[in-house]
Amino acid sequence: MTARRQVHLMGTIIEVQINHEREEQLATAVVEKLKLYEHRFSANDDSAELMQVNLQAGKAPVKVAPELFDLIRLGKEYSLLPLGNLNIAIGPLVKLWKIGFAGAQRPTDAQIKERLALTDPHQIVLDAASQTVYLTKPGMEIDLGALAKGYIADLLVTFLRRQGVTSALLNLGGNVVVIGGKPTNADGNWHVGLQDPAQPLGNYLRVLNVRDGSVVTSGIYQRNLKVEGHFYHHIFDKHTGYPTPAKITSLTIRSTRSVAGEIWTTMLFGQPLEEIQRVVAKLPGVAAIVIDQEDHLTEISGPGWQEI
């Protein structure tokens, strides 16, 4: 038996499919966990746990749940790397531009410079013993949007596996993770469409066969802003405060852990194809699919990657 759920959470449509003898009970449990995690990791809800950290910036450390502490720790680790565009302290810039949200605008250079000064991940102070997070400057804000869906997907996969689930799909809008295969498909695999960035949603350049893995895609074809003939998207260069130059339109990472896909799509988006190829070629068990502005598709794989 298969249970299906479709809910609007985290700013997207989330789809859940579970094949199990207790499928309805487990699907309900997954939806409840999604609601819990959305509230815990949200940077847009003042009652959310993450927002308590942001609201106390420059004032006091805040004790947080272990999952939130772990994700902030992971995000800070990659945010401190000089290369790549991952920076969980990017919140002030996200809320300045508002790309993908009501009131999106092209800020002034002075406004961008002012907010950029509040995005130093070194100023995120973590205390593992007390499980507290402290932002040292007033006005700082952590935004986990680049990582949260993948991290949440991995938590849910762990939960479902512990319940004995051997076949399931979680689609968190641009982030798909599956357990096992899909028995009702002739080839026994789950099929995940790779959106054609040049076409309306639902038009695919490729359909991927996936089993026990994750597919994460970042692209500039949905959340963007056009002002006076200029095109701006939602993926920022952490050094300049402006959207990264759009050298590619879509980057997909295939991996076992979904959060790894989130990390590397964010780190590598905006990099030249040659740099993406160089980095992915060194990542064990990871593969990438790059689509450029001419709709050309390039596939790259790291050590140990195996197609189904």
C-alpha positions in Angstrom: 0.0 0.0 0.0 1.1 3.6 -0.7 0.3 6.7 1.3 0.6 10.1 -0.4 0.6 13.5 1.2 1.0 16.9 -0.4 1.4 19.9 1.9 2.5 23.6 1.5 5.4 24.2 3.9 8.8 25.9 3.8 7.6 28.1 0.9 7.1 25.2 -1.4 4.8 22.2 -2.2 6.1 19.1 -0.4 5.2 15.6 -1.7 5.5 12.5 0.4 5.0 8.9 -0.8 5.5 5.9 1.5 5.2 2.2 0.7 4.7 0.3 4.0 2.1 -1.7 5.9 1.6 1.3 8.3 1.8 3.8 5.4 -0.9 6.2 6.6 0.3 6.4 10.1 3.9 7.1 9.0 2.8 9.7 6.4 1.0 11.6 9.1 4.0 11.4 11.3 6.3 12.8 8.5 3.9 15.7 8.0 3.9 16.5 11.7 7.7 16.4 11.7 7.9 18.7 8.7 5.8 21.2 10.5 8.0 21.0 13.6 11.2 21.4 11.6 9.7 24.3 9.5 9.0 26.1 12.8 12.4 25.3 14.3 14.5 26.4 11.3 12.5 29.3 9.9 14.1 32.7 9.4 10.7 34.3 8.7 8.7 33.5 11.8 9.5 35.5 14.9 8.3 32.6 17.1 10.6 30.1 15.5 13.6 28.8 17.4 16.1 30.1 14.8 14.5 33.6 15.0 15.1 33.7 18.7 18.8 33.4 17.9 18.5 36.3 15.4 16.4 38.5 17.7 19.1 38.1 20.4 21.9 39.1 18.1 24.4 41.3 20.0 22.5 40.6 23.2 22.8 37.1 24.5 23.4 33.4 23.5 20.4 31.3 22.9 20.0 27.6 23.8 18.7 25.6 20.8 17.5 22.1 20.0 20.3 19.6 19.1 19.2 19.4 15.4 19.3 23.2 15.0 22.7 23.5 16.7 24.1 20.7 14.5 22.8 22.4 11.3 24.2 25.8 12.3 27.5 24.1 13.2 27.6 22.4 9.8 26.6 25.6 8.0 29.3 27.7 9.7 32.0 25.1 8.8 31.3 25.5 5.1 30.5 29.2 5.3 34.1 29.8 6.6 35.6 28.3 3.4 36.9 31.1 1.2 35.7 29.6 -2.0 32.0 29.0 -2.8 28.9 31.0 -2.0 27.5 29.2 1.0 27.1 31.6 4.0 24.5 31.0 6.6 25.0 34.5 8.0 23.6 35.9 4.7 20.2 36.7 6.3 20.5 40.5 6.3 21.1 40.5 2.5 18.3 38.0 1.8 15.9 40.3 3.6 17.2 43.4 1.9 16.8 42.1 -1.6 13.6 40.0 -0.9 14.0 38.1 -4.2 11.2 35.5 -4.4 9.1 37.4 -1.8 6.7 40.3 -1.8 8.5 43.7 -2.0 11.6 42.4 -3.9 13.8 45.3 -4.9 17.2 46.2 -6.2 18.9 47.9 -3.2 21.4 50.8 -3.4 25.1 50.0 -3.3 25.3 51.7 0.1 22.5 49.5 1.5 24.3 46.4 0.2 27.6 47.5 1.7 25.9 48.1 5.1 24.2 44.7 5.2 27.3 42.9 3.9 29.1 44.0 7.1 26.7 41.9 9.1 27.3 38.7 7.2 30.6 37.5 8.7 30.2 33.8 9.8 33.2 34.2 12.1 30.8 36.2 14.3 28.6 33.1 14.9 29.7 31.8 18.3 28.8 28.2 19.1 29.1 26.5 22.5 28.8 22.8 22.1 28.6 22.1 25.9 25.6 24.4 26.5 24.2 24.0 22.9 24.0 27.8 22.5 24.3 30.1 19.5 25.4 33.7 19.8 25.5 36.3 17.0 28.0 39.0 18.2 26.7 41.9 16.2 23.2 43.5 16.4 21.4 43.1 13.1 23.0 39.8 12.2 20.7 37.0 11.0 21.3 33.4 10.3 19.4 32.1 7.2 19.5 28.3 6.8 17.4 28.3 3.6 20.4 27.0 1.6 20.7 23.9 3.8 17.5 23.3 5.8 15.5 21.2 3.3 18.3 18.8 2.7 19.0 18.4 6.4 15.3 17.9 7.2 15.1 15.3 4.4 17.9 13.4 5.9 16.3 13.5 9.4 13.1 12.1 7.9 14.9 9.4 6.0 16.6 8.3 9.2 13.2 8.2 10.9 11.5 6.2 8.2 14.3 3.7 8.0 14.1 3.1 11.7 10.4 2.3 11.2 11.3 -0.3 8.7 10.4 1.6 5.5 12.2 0.3 2.4 10.4 2.4 -0.2 9.6 6.1 0.0 10.0 9.4 -1.7 10.2 12.9 -0.2 10.1 15.9 -2.6 10.8 19.1 -0.8 10.7 21.4 -3.8 14.0 21.2 -5.7 15.2 18.6 -3.2 14.2 14.9 -3.8 15.4 12.0 -1.6 14.3 8.4 -1.9 14.5 5.3 0.1 15.0 2.1 -1.9 13.2 1.8 -5.3 9.7 2.1 -6.5 8.3 -1.5 -6.9 5.4 -0.4 -9.2 7.9 1.0 -11.8 9.0 -1.6 -14.4 12.7 -0.9 -13.7 12.2 -0.8 -10.0 13.6 2.7 -9.7 12.2 6.1 -8.7 12.1 8.5 -11.7 13.0 12.2 -11.0 12.6 14.8 -13.8 15.4 17.3 -14.4 13.7 20.6 -15.3 14.6 22.3 -18.5 15.4 25.9 -17.4 14.4 27.3 -20.7 10.9 25.8 -20.6 7.8 26.1 -18.3 7.8 23.9 -15.2 7.1 20.3 -15.9 9.3 20.2 -19.1 12.3 17.9 -18.5 15.7 17.7 -20.2 16.3 14.3 -18.5 14.5 11.8 -16.3 16.9 10.4 -13.7 16.7 6.8 -12.3 17.2 7.1 -8.5 17.4 4.5 -5.8 18.6 5.2 -2.2 19.8 8.7 -2.9 19.2 12.4 -3.2 18.8 14.8 -6.1 19.1 18.5 -5.3 18.8 21.2 -7.9 19.5 24.9 -7.6 18.5 27.2 -10.5 17.8 30.8 -11.4 14.6 30.1 -13.4 12.1 30.5 -10.5 13.1 33.0 -7.9 14.4 36.1 -9.7 13.9 39.8 -10.1 13.9 41.9 -13.3 14.6 45.6 -12.8 15.3 48.1 -15.6 16.4 45.4 -18.0 18.7 43.8 -15.4 18.1 40.2 -14.2 18.8 39.3 -10.6 18.4 35.8 -9.0 18.3 34.6 -5.4 21.8 33.0 -5.1 24.2 35.6 -3.6 27.9 36.1 -3.9 28.9 36.2 -0.3 31.8 38.5 -1.0 29.9 41.2 -3.0 26.4 41.0 -1.7 25.0 40.8 -5.2 23.6 37.8 -7.0 26.3 35.6 -8.5 27.0 36.1 -12.2 24.7 33.7 -14.0 27.2 31.5 -15.8 24.9 28.5 -15.6 21.1 28.2 -15.2 20.9 25.0 -13.2 23.1 22.8 -11.1 22.0 19.4 -9.8 23.9 17.4 -7.2 23.3 13.6 -6.7 24.5 12.2 -3.4 23.5 9.8 -0.6 22.9 12.5 1.9 20.6 15.3 0.9 22.3 18.0 2.9 25.5 17.3 0.9 23.5 18.2 -2.2 22.4 21.4 -0.6 25.9 22.3 0.4 27.5 21.7 -3.0 24.8 23.3 -5.1 25.2 26.4 -3.0 29.0 26.3 -2.8 29.4 25.8 -6.6 26.6 27.8 -8.2 28.0 30.8 -10.0 31.4 29.1 -10.5 32.7 28.5 -14.0 32.0 25.0 -15.4 35.7 24.2 -15.2 35.8 24.9 -11.4 32.6 22.8 -10.9 34.2 19.9 -12.8 37.4 20.2 -10.7 35.6 20.2 -7.3 33.0 17.5 -8.1 35.7 15.2 -9.5 37.2 15.0 -6.0 33.9 14.4 -4.1 33.5 10.7 -3.2 30.1 9.3 -4.2 28.8 12.5 -5.7 27.7 13.4 -9.3 26.7 16.7 -10.8 24.6 17.8 -13.8 25.2 21.3 -15.1 22.9 23.1 -17.5 24.3 26.3 -19.1 22.5 29.3 -20.6 22.4 27.5 -24.0 20.7 24.5 -22.5 23.7 22.3 -22.8 24.0 19.6 -20.2 27.3 18.5 -18.7 27.6 15.5 -16.4 30.4 15.1 -13.8 31.1 12.4 -11.3 33.4 12.0 -8.3 35.3 8.9 -7.1 33.1 5.9 -6.4 30.0 7.3 -8.1 27.9 4.5 -9.6 24.9 4.9 -11.9 22.0 2.5 -11.2 
